[in-house]
Amino acid sequence: MGVVYLAALLLSLSCMLLLDWRFRLFFWRDAVSAAVVTTVGLVFFLLWDVAGIANGIFFRGEGAIASGLLLAPELPIEEPVFLVFLVVCTMVIYTGSARVISRRRARRRDEAEAS
């Protein structure tokens, strides 16, 4: 039962990537830019976590669903997977929202020009 959280994170990330693939929103739109954004986001949030851990702000909670594997003191293996999920999820929502807004504006503009 110790890898439930990690498995759930990987499943959630897979679902986000499937949405991305279906609608060509992030990685399947521009893989190089998406990789750069994801890497920069991951590094930023990992540095944030390390700073929080070093200052005694962040602690690893004990949980039956966590694997218990640590990359560093107070930094479980699930954390970078969660951070990648966070960045990918944010970018899929952002690019999807931008596409919806853009299409609505174009449709309104077309309707206004037709009347």
C-alpha positions as CSV (number, residue, x, y, z in Angstrom):
1,M,0.0,0.0,0.0
2,G,3.1,2.2,0.2
3,V,3.0,3.4,-3.4
4,V,-0.7,4.4,-3.7
5,Y,0.1,8.1,-3.7
6,L,2.9,7.8,-6.2
7,A,0.7,5.6,-8.5
8,A,-2.2,8.2,-8.2
9,L,0.2,11.0,-9.2
10,L,1.5,9.0,-12.2
11,L,-2.0,8.2,-13.2
12,S,-3.1,11.8,-12.9
13,L,-0.1,13.0,-14.9
14,S,-0.9,10.4,-17.6
15,C,-4.5,11.7,-17.8
16,M,-3.2,15.3,-18.2
17,L,-0.9,14.2,-21.0
18,L,-3.7,12.3,-22.7
19,L,-5.8,15.5,-22.6
20,D,-2.8,17.4,-23.9
21,W,-2.3,14.9,-26.7
22,R,-6.0,14.9,-27.7
23,F,-6.3,18.7,-27.9
24,R,-2.6,19.5,-28.8
25,L,-2.3,22.0,-25.9
26,F,1.2,21.9,-24.5
27,F,3.7,19.1,-25.2
28,W,2.0,18.1,-28.4
29,R,1.9,21.7,-29.6
30,D,5.5,22.6,-29.0
31,A,7.6,19.9,-27.3
32,V,10.8,21.9,-26.8
33,S,9.0,24.9,-25.2
34,A,6.9,22.6,-23.1
35,A,10.0,20.7,-21.9
36,V,11.8,24.0,-21.0
37,V,8.7,25.4,-19.1
38,T,8.3,22.1,-17.3
39,T,12.0,21.9,-16.3
40,V,12.1,25.5,-15.2
41,G,8.9,25.0,-13.1
42,L,10.2,21.8,-11.6
43,V,13.6,23.4,-10.7
44,F,11.9,26.5,-9.2
45,F,9.5,24.5,-7.0
46,L,12.2,22.1,-5.9
47,L,14.4,25.0,-4.9
48,W,11.4,26.4,-3.1
49,D,11.0,23.1,-1.3
50,V,14.6,22.8,-0.4
51,A,14.6,26.4,1.0
52,G,11.5,25.5,3.1
53,I,13.0,22.3,4.4
54,A,16.3,24.1,5.2
55,N,14.4,26.8,7.2
56,G,12.3,24.2,9.1
57,I,9.1,25.2,7.4
58,F,8.3,22.0,5.3
59,F,8.2,18.5,6.8
60,R,7.5,15.1,5.3
61,G,4.3,13.7,6.7
62,E,4.1,10.1,7.6
63,G,1.4,8.4,5.6
64,A,0.4,4.8,4.9
65,I,-0.1,5.6,1.2
66,A,3.4,7.2,0.7
67,S,6.3,5.1,-0.4
68,G,8.7,6.3,2.3
69,L,11.5,6.7,-0.3
70,L,13.5,10.0,0.2
71,L,15.6,11.9,-2.3
72,A,16.9,14.1,0.6
73,P,15.9,14.6,4.2
74,E,12.2,15.6,4.3
75,L,12.0,15.3,0.4
76,P,10.0,12.2,-0.6
77,I,10.2,10.8,-4.1
78,E,6.6,11.8,-4.7
79,E,7.4,15.5,-4.5
80,P,9.1,16.0,-7.9
81,V,6.4,13.8,-9.5
82,F,3.7,16.0,-7.9
83,L,5.6,19.2,-9.0
84,V,5.8,17.9,-12.6
85,F,2.0,17.1,-12.5
86,L,1.4,20.6,-11.1
87,V,3.3,22.3,-13.9
88,V,1.8,20.2,-16.6
89,C,-1.7,20.5,-15.2
90,T,-1.4,24.3,-14.9
91,M,-0.1,24.6,-18.5
92,V,-2.8,22.4,-20.0
93,I,-5.5,24.4,-18.2
94,Y,-3.9,27.7,-19.2
95,T,-3.4,26.8,-22.9
96,G,-6.9,25.2,-23.0
97,S,-8.5,28.3,-21.5
98,A,-6.6,30.5,-23.9
99,R,-7.8,28.5,-26.8
100,V,-11.4,28.6,-25.7
101,I,-11.3,32.4,-25.1
102,S,-9.6,32.9,-28.5
103,R,-12.3,30.9,-30.3
104,R,-15.1,32.7,-28.5
105,R,-13.7,36.0,-29.5
106,A,-13.2,35.0,-33.1
107,R,-16.8,33.6,-33.2
108,R,-18.2,36.9,-31.8
109,R,-16.1,38.9,-34.2
110,D,-17.4,36.8,-37.1
111,E,-21.0,37.2,-36.0
112,A,-20.5,41.0,-35.7
113,E,-19.0,41.2,-39.2
114,A,-21.9,39.1,-40.6
115,S,-24.6,41.3,-39.2
